[in-house]
């Protein structure tokens, strides 16, 4: 009895505890997607919106897996995934936005479910099969800067991609985002139809400028010709008038 009590006391006064294990870190391309205007959509048609959302999340999961990525977390209308390479992540994002755009075109505009995608390349903490840390937080903040149906990426992503993918980007400037110490360089990815629209607008501007430049050149040439003709006439000696005319 006394021995048992003694052992109990010894165990209660033992303050030793196992050392915390080091956290696992890795460099990853993080994709964070969320539905634009989800509350409005569910307010107008909760069941219908959820059915579309469920189908679109399945499409996300299939695309992520096909591009060597892994879904790490679902949160209502949001999906978080990571990829080993930036090129796989961005190729996946462009592809899924193109697929969902086609699906949405078959729906009334008021019922279209459009995702905004944010993407970042950074170090993350891996724990219990999920990822955490600033690498994830930046991707989530960039998602809020994306347009519905669009993709917004960090400068780290653009720097890492270089010329590996045939994509164009629009620089959105440096943004101070919530809970991130340093401003984040943000870029909008120009999708195929946006690139074509931008190119068409640029071509129209170029044609207009060329026409204006041509008109200016023509006017300058005409003015120069007029000035030259006037100088020639002023410098040409005049013939003397006949005596018969002077006598009159």
Helices and strands as residue ranges (DSSP letters): H 2-12, E 24-35, H 38-44, H 46-66, E 69-75, E 78-83, H 86-105, G 109-111, E 115-127, E 130-132, H 134-145, E 151-154, H 155-161, E 168-175, E 184-190, H 192-235, H 243-247
